[in-house]
Amino acid sequence: EDNYDALASFDFNGRDSDPMPRYDGHKTNHHGTRCAGVVAAVSGKSVCGAPGIAYDANLGGIRMLDGLLTDATEANALSYNQQHIDIYTVSWGPSDNGQTMEGPSREARRALASGALKGRNG
């Protein structure tokens, strides 16, 4: 709460400003939230007593895995509020069978290039 940035957050599944992931009995949608905690857990307030590696950082959340994941959704997430967000960390990906690796879609590659060239004024 202390370092949550609402301007860096959006729910692409519910089309609203609350990116809280949906938790189910299988805990299938929690990796990004855990990664965010490792990075930005506030000093003196974490459950384990240790701060995150960038405990003064602000962070937001993008929810997109609790619905149909399309190339357009992925690209929109990667380009969300480019003039405000400094760093995007991508903590999701395709299923991994240990033999194949899927890269980003054409739309996602365009969004990444746009962010690199135009985000935060280029």
Backbone as numpy.savetxt, mean C-alpha at the origin, in Angstrom:
# Nx Ny Nz CAx CAy CAz Cx Cy Cz
-2.20 5.60 14.49 -3.02 6.80 14.49 -2.16 8.06 14.49
-1.07 8.04 15.24 -0.25 9.25 15.33 0.41 9.61 14.01
0.70 8.61 13.19 1.39 8.90 11.93 0.58 8.50 10.70
-0.71 8.27 10.87 -1.60 7.91 9.76 -1.87 9.14 8.90
-1.76 9.00 7.60 -1.98 10.09 6.65 -3.20 9.77 5.79
-4.30 10.39 6.07 -5.55 10.14 5.33 -5.42 10.55 3.86
-4.59 11.54 3.55 -4.42 11.96 2.17 -3.65 10.94 1.33
-2.99 10.02 1.99 -2.26 8.96 1.30 -3.03 7.65 1.32
-4.32 7.70 1.63 -5.11 6.49 1.84 -6.38 6.48 1.00
-6.74 5.29 0.52 -7.99 5.14 -0.21 -8.37 3.67 -0.29
-9.65 3.41 -0.31 -10.18 2.05 -0.47 -10.73 1.93 -1.89
-9.99 1.25 -2.75 -10.42 1.07 -4.13 -11.50 0.00 -4.27
-11.72 -0.80 -3.24 -12.80 -1.78 -3.28 -14.12 -1.16 -2.86
-14.13 -0.46 -1.74 -15.35 0.18 -1.25 -15.57 1.57 -1.80
-14.56 2.09 -2.53 -14.61 3.44 -3.10 -14.88 4.49 -2.03
-14.12 4.37 -0.92 -14.25 5.36 0.15 -12.87 5.61 0.77
-12.84 6.40 1.81 -11.56 6.81 2.40 -11.05 5.88 3.49
-11.73 4.79 3.78 -11.30 3.87 4.84 -10.61 2.65 4.25
-9.28 2.57 4.31 -8.56 1.46 3.70 -8.37 0.24 4.61
-9.08 0.18 5.73 -8.89 -0.94 6.66 -9.14 -2.26 5.94
-8.17 -3.18 5.99 -8.36 -4.47 5.30 -9.45 -5.30 5.95
-10.03 -6.18 5.15 -11.02 -7.13 5.65 -10.26 -8.33 6.19
-10.50 -8.66 7.42 -9.86 -9.84 8.01 -10.86 -10.97 8.03
-10.39 -12.14 7.70 -11.23 -13.33 7.77 -10.47 -14.40 8.56
-11.04 -15.53 8.72 -10.41 -16.61 9.49 -9.13 -17.13 8.88
-8.91 -16.84 7.61 -7.71 -17.32 6.93 -6.57 -16.32 6.96
-6.82 -15.11 7.42 -5.82 -14.04 7.48 -5.09 -13.88 6.15
-5.86 -13.79 5.09 -5.27 -13.71 3.77 -4.94 -12.29 3.33
-5.36 -11.29 4.05 -5.16 -9.92 3.62 -4.55 -9.11 4.75
-3.30 -9.36 5.05 -2.68 -8.65 6.16 -1.22 -8.29 5.91
-0.64 -8.74 4.84 0.79 -8.56 4.63 1.19 -7.08 4.57
0.46 -6.27 3.81 0.79 -4.85 3.71 0.67 -4.13 5.04
-0.34 -4.48 5.83 -0.53 -3.87 7.14 0.63 -4.22 8.06
1.07 -5.46 8.01 2.21 -5.86 8.84 3.48 -5.15 8.40
3.69 -5.03 7.10 4.88 -4.33 6.60 4.87 -2.88 7.07
3.71 -2.24 7.02 3.59 -0.85 7.46 3.96 -0.72 8.94
3.57 -1.68 9.75 3.92 -1.66 11.16 5.41 -1.78 11.40
6.07 -2.61 10.64 7.52 -2.76 10.76 8.21 -1.44 10.41
7.68 -0.76 9.41 8.30 0.48 8.95 7.99 1.64 9.89
6.75 1.83 10.27 6.37 3.09 10.90 5.71 2.96 12.27
5.94 1.88 12.98 5.40 1.77 14.34 5.93 2.95 15.17
5.05 3.66 15.84 5.41 4.85 16.60 6.25 4.46 17.81
7.29 5.20 18.05 8.18 4.95 19.18 7.42 5.04 20.50
7.59 4.05 21.36 6.96 4.04 22.67 5.52 3.57 22.69
4.94 3.23 21.54 3.54 2.82 21.50 3.32 1.46 20.88
4.36 0.79 20.43 4.17 -0.49 19.75 3.93 -1.60 20.76
3.28 -2.65 20.34 2.94 -3.77 21.20 4.19 -4.46 21.71
5.20 -4.59 20.87 6.41 -5.30 21.28 7.43 -4.37 21.93
7.16 -3.07 21.99 8.06 -2.13 22.65 9.11 -1.53 21.75
9.26 -2.03 20.54 10.27 -1.50 19.63 9.61 -0.61 18.58
10.22 0.52 18.28 9.65 1.38 17.23 9.91 0.81 15.85
9.19 1.32 14.88 9.45 0.95 13.49 10.77 1.54 13.02
11.26 1.08 11.89 12.55 1.57 11.40 12.49 3.03 10.96
11.31 3.53 10.66 11.12 4.94 10.31 9.95 5.47 11.13
10.08 5.42 12.46 8.95 5.67 13.36 8.36 7.07 13.28
9.07 8.03 12.70 8.50 9.37 12.53 7.84 9.56 11.16
7.84 8.51 10.35 7.26 8.60 9.01 5.73 8.63 9.09
5.12 9.29 8.14 3.67 9.22 7.98 3.37 8.14 6.96
2.26 7.46 7.12 1.90 6.44 6.15 0.41 6.38 5.94
0.07 5.89 4.77 -1.33 5.70 4.40 -1.54 4.27 3.97
-2.76 3.95 3.70 -3.09 2.60 3.24 -3.92 2.65 1.97
-3.68 1.71 1.11 -4.47 1.54 -0.10 -5.08 0.15 -0.04
-6.40 0.08 -0.05 -7.09 -1.21 -0.03 -7.54 -1.55 -1.44
-7.09 -2.71 -1.93 -7.48 -3.11 -3.28 -7.60 -4.61 -3.45
-7.28 -5.38 -2.43 -7.27 -6.84 -2.56 -8.55 -7.50 -2.08
-9.52 -6.74 -1.62 -10.76 -7.32 -1.11 -11.88 -7.29 -2.14
-11.52 -7.33 -3.39 -12.49 -7.33 -4.48 -11.80 -7.78 -5.74
-12.44 -7.55 -6.84 -11.88 -7.90 -8.13 -10.65 -7.03 -8.39
-9.50 -7.66 -8.56 -8.27 -6.92 -8.83 -8.03 -6.90 -10.33
-8.17 -5.73 -10.91 -7.97 -5.57 -12.34 -6.68 -4.79 -12.58
-6.23 -4.78 -13.82 -5.06 -3.99 -14.17 -5.31 -2.51 -13.87
-6.51 -2.05 -14.15 -6.85 -0.64 -13.90 -6.81 -0.32 -12.41
-7.32 -1.22 -11.57 -7.29 -0.99 -10.13 -5.85 -0.91 -9.64
-5.02 -1.83 -10.11 -3.61 -1.84 -9.73 -2.93 -0.54 -10.16
-3.18 -0.10 -11.38 -2.58 1.14 -11.88 -3.08 2.35 -11.09
-4.37 2.39 -10.79 -4.91 3.51 -10.00 -4.30 3.56 -8.61
-4.09 2.40 -8.01 -3.46 2.35 -6.69 -2.03 2.87 -6.74
-1.30 2.46 -7.77 0.10 2.88 -7.91 0.27 4.34 -8.29
-0.80 4.97 -8.72 -0.70 6.38 -9.09 -1.55 7.28 -8.19
-2.05 6.73 -7.10 -2.91 7.50 -6.21 -2.15 8.67 -5.57
-2.68 9.85 -5.72 -2.18 11.08 -5.09 -0.67 11.23 -5.22
-0.18 11.15 -6.44 1.27 11.19 -6.72 1.96 12.46 -6.25
1.26 13.55 -6.15 1.90 14.79 -5.72 2.03 14.88 -4.20
1.44 13.94 -3.49 1.48 13.95 -2.02 2.36 12.83 -1.46
2.31 11.68 -2.06 3.00 10.50 -1.53 4.45 10.47 -2.02
5.38 10.33 -1.07 6.80 10.29 -1.42 7.26 8.90 -1.84
6.84 7.89 -1.13 7.29 6.52 -1.39 6.10 5.58 -1.39
6.01 4.76 -2.40 5.00 3.70 -2.46 5.73 2.40 -2.17
5.21 1.60 -1.27 5.74 0.26 -1.09 4.65 -0.70 -1.54
5.01 -1.62 -2.36 4.05 -2.55 -2.94 4.16 -3.88 -2.21
3.22 -4.12 -1.30 3.25 -5.33 -0.49 2.12 -6.27 -0.89
2.04 -6.53 -2.17 1.10 -7.51 -2.68 1.70 -8.08 -3.94
1.10 -9.08 -4.46 1.59 -9.65 -5.71 0.79 -10.87 -6.06
1.11 -11.47 -7.18 0.39 -12.67 -7.61 0.75 -13.85 -6.72
-0.06 -14.89 -6.81 0.26 -16.12 -6.09 1.62 -16.62 -6.56
2.36 -17.18 -5.66 3.70 -17.64 -5.96 3.76 -19.15 -5.84
4.07 -19.81 -6.94 4.20 -21.26 -6.88 5.66 -21.70 -6.85
6.59 -20.73 -6.78 8.00 -21.05 -6.71 8.64 -21.32 -8.06
7.85 -21.31 -9.13 8.39 -21.60 -10.46 8.17 -20.48 -11.45
7.16 -19.68 -11.24 6.86 -18.59 -12.18 6.78 -17.28 -11.43
6.99 -16.21 -12.16 6.90 -14.88 -11.57 6.17 -13.97 -12.55
5.18 -13.28 -12.05 4.39 -12.38 -12.89 4.81 -10.95 -12.60
5.00 -10.17 -13.64 5.34 -8.77 -13.48 4.12 -7.89 -13.51
4.31 -6.58 -13.39 3.17 -5.67 -13.43 2.57 -5.62 -14.84
1.28 -5.31 -14.88 0.57 -5.17 -16.15 1.08 -3.95 -16.90
0.69 -3.81 -18.15 1.08 -2.65 -18.95 0.59 -1.36 -18.29
-0.66 -1.37 -17.78 -1.19 -0.18 -17.11 -0.41 0.15 -15.84
-0.05 -0.87 -15.09 0.73 -0.65 -13.85 2.12 -0.12 -14.19
2.73 -0.63 -15.24 4.05 -0.11 -15.66 3.95 1.36 -16.04
2.87 1.74 -16.71 2.67 3.15 -17.06 2.50 4.01 -15.80
1.76 3.49 -14.84 1.56 4.23 -13.58 2.89 4.41 -12.84
3.71 3.37 -12.83 5.02 3.47 -12.17 5.91 4.49 -12.89
5.91 4.46 -14.21 6.71 5.42 -14.98 6.21 6.84 -14.74
4.91 7.03 -14.73 4.35 8.35 -14.48 4.75 8.87 -13.11
4.70 8.01 -12.10 5.11 8.41 -10.77 6.57 8.83 -10.71
7.41 8.07 -11.41 8.84 8.39 -11.42 9.12 9.71 -12.14
8.38 9.98 -13.21 8.65 11.16 -14.02 7.89 12.41 -13.57
6.68 12.21 -13.02 5.82 13.35 -12.71 5.48 13.49 -11.23
5.57 12.41 -10.47 5.21 12.45 -9.05 6.08 13.44 -8.29
5.50 14.13 -7.36 6.18 15.17 -6.56 6.95 16.12 -7.45
6.35 16.47 -8.57 6.91 17.41 -9.56 8.11 16.83 -10.31
8.19 15.52 -10.39 9.21 14.85 -11.21 10.53 14.66 -10.56
